[in-house]
Amino acid sequence: MRRALFSAVATTLVAPFSGALLAQENTEDSFALEEVIVTATRRSESLMSVTQSIQAISEAQLELPTFSDVSMVVNLIPGAVTFGNKQPVAQSVQIRGSGIVQSSASDAQSPVGYYVDDIPYVDISTPNPPPIDTFDLERIEILRGPQGTTYGQDSSAGSLIMRTNPVDLQNFGYKVRASYSQTEGSPGSGYQVGAVVNLPIVEDVFGVRLSYQRNDDPGYGEVFGDPDFDDPLANTRDTIRAKVYWQVSDNLNLELTHSEWNTEYNMLPGTQILDSTGGKMIHSPIETQVILERFPDGRVKNEFEISWTTFHAEMDLGFADLSYSFGFVDTPKKETFSEFIFDVGLGPMKSGVVFNQPAESMTNELRLVSKGDSKLQWLGGLFYLDAESDSGGTVDTPDFFFRERTFDPIEAEAMAVYGEVEYAFTDAFSASLGMRYHDEDRTNTSIYSSTSFFPDFTYFSDPYFGPQGSGVATTVEETSFDHTSYRIGLTWTPSDNGMVYITQSTANRAPIILTANDRIALANGGVEQVGDVDAAELSNFELGTKWTLADGRLQVEAAYVIGDWQDIPLWAQVMVPGNPVSMPIGGTDADVTSTELALTWAISDSLQIDYAYAYTDTEVTAIPDPGTVSNYPGAIKVGGSLYNYSPETHNIGVNWNRENVVSGWDMYLSANYVSRDRVDGINPFRAPEAYVPASARYQNLMLNLGVTKGPWDIVFSVRNAGGHDGQYLPRTSLGGSDAQLFGLIQQPTTYTLQVSYDGMP
């Protein structure tokens, strides 16, 4: 009853870092929260007037050492869960229960869309966010809920929009930053150095902005039986970004950007985990021949090379802004040297994996957005994606004297047409309608071969794509997918201080991909595909409200959201005569509700408190016929809950500052604490009767104490100040292969001293 009553006044969640800074007004005793401008709707608008659930994180927050990369920012979003703990290896971002969809059960892209400077970042090989650091970022906007009618990249959970600082065409400037860090229990130390230079080559016409950053993280954890390998999770990353801006005329501007991220890991984060139940990350040593052939001493090195080139053109047509954007993601090297443990009843065994995932993904987007103060506002766009991946490698199972080589190229081509219109009937009431049509073609090829005796000398010629062994088998599966989604909304603005809105929207995930062998097995057994093979669909209802109270010192936002998921793709065995076939299936439906609340309160001109809350609940409404599906997880029952989400999150932030504390130095203090319920999990390849919860809640306390004077900023920070060392994701089968994907614990308490000099005008 209370939740139903709350839904009548609920809306959007802006997390603690809403980007609001304290602003002094004309009178000494009067102060208010500064207005935050976002571009989530493709126009510059006040965050409090946008009829969506938005979180805006300011540059001042992003420059703190506790937010050294975007993954750390995402991990603090109430209602979100991040699977994987280091980008770009494996970073699945899930919002509002979007994690109930197993990305491994279909070849869909991430449920969250990623944009940098208004251009979609798409990597067809792995649905991860870009490995971008927070240095020289102007703002991050997090949009919750389906966004396909506003943005070219479709998304069922929401979008992350990362905006880098623009080129200044008038003023030369530079900024440098350096930091030193120490992690408890780690013998090494880390550092970070970065620099930005802005060059207005032709004033008001042409300029360049260059940035470079080097991150060195000593990691944490240890390797069982190998005390000399004391930095198993050490990693380094070099980031280079060059941005060129040309103001061709008063009505036309062009921008070309090239970014490169070169990352080197020892052991891949989230792999080789032997045990973490005691609060330490204990890794298993490298023991399989296929990896030892490359690294005889067992000291693995994994390299990731990612580049991204973008072009953006914008023309002012007077009545509207016309823009075109191009993006090209190139990942020539994404290595995987790792092992996993499995048990088939003969005791724990190991398989070694040597894999590379090169891919090229190209996007084009054309948009037209109306201008002016007319009662009718509109936008329209065209989106095109052309991508291919050539993943391949070798799996070595020495206990069975067996080695297999796989090569899995993917080709994908997609186009979409989208648009929105909004009409203000009166000053208080307006309505909006958005539509999207998406069409996609995809070809999945699987080339498989096996070798039953060692040594397999084909490995030495090329560990990834070398000559095949015996028993070569090739299957090709072509799929086509199209869908139409929509978004409708009503907004009531009873006063300048508040608004209430209702939206209803839909989104679709890409289809469940079945191999040719799966289809043949179903046909031979006379069994129909379980569920809707075309897509998993989300119908999303949101009721929200935003209010600015107490003379501008208090912002209140709330939302109540109901998501109706149809045909969630899950792995299970289908009862085909002969041997059951494991495949991704549909047939599971569920309702996912989310209650969200955010408060931002300027207590004084030097003290601000933020609080954000999110509660997510699920209810299964349908499951496949148990007579057709044999190993469907017994824990998933009609009327019960799903898994892979955190039910409740609390996030509390405090920001304090004082001017001229001593000798002209100002002081500031930033503290944030997040607490998230335990996540439930299952092994999708077995049929468990009960969920396995994570061993501990996720908790993180971050502290920053700094001083500033002119361009200088010196800050001391503590990450994971509470020393939380519990497993915050479920380990669903000890000794099983999935134990290495979960059982994660946070990096132990880390201390950082950072010095910055900002010579930008």
Beta strands, then each sheet from edge to edge (+ up, - down):
strand 1: 22-24
strand 2: 31-33
strand 3: 37-38
strand 4: 45-46
strand 5: 54-58
strand 6: 80-86
strand 7: 90-95
strand 8: 112-116
strand 9: 119-120
strand 10: 137-144
strand 11: 158-164
strand 12: 173-183
strand 13: 189-202
strand 14: 206-217
strand 15: 222-223
strand 16: 235-247
strand 17: 252-265
strand 18: 273-275
strand 19: 282-283
strand 20: 302-316
strand 21: 320-342
strand 22: 349-356
strand 23: 359-370
strand 24: 376-397
strand 25: 402-424
strand 26: 429-451
strand 27: 470-495
strand 28: 498-508
strand 29: 537-549
strand 30: 554-574
strand 31: 581-604
strand 32: 607-622
strand 33: 648-662
strand 34: 665-676
strand 35: 680-681
strand 36: 692-693
strand 37: 698-709
strand 38: 712-719
strand 39: 750-758
sheet 1: 1+ 2-
sheet 2: 3+ 4-
sheet 3: 5+ 10- 11+ 8+ 9-
sheet 4: 6+ 7-
sheet 5: 12+ 13- 14+ 16- 17+ 20- 21+ 22- 24+ 23-
sheet 6: 12+ 39- 38+ 37- 34+ 33- 32+ 31- 30+ 29- 28+ 27- 26+ 25-
sheet 7: 15+ 19+ 18-
sheet 8: 35+ 36-
end
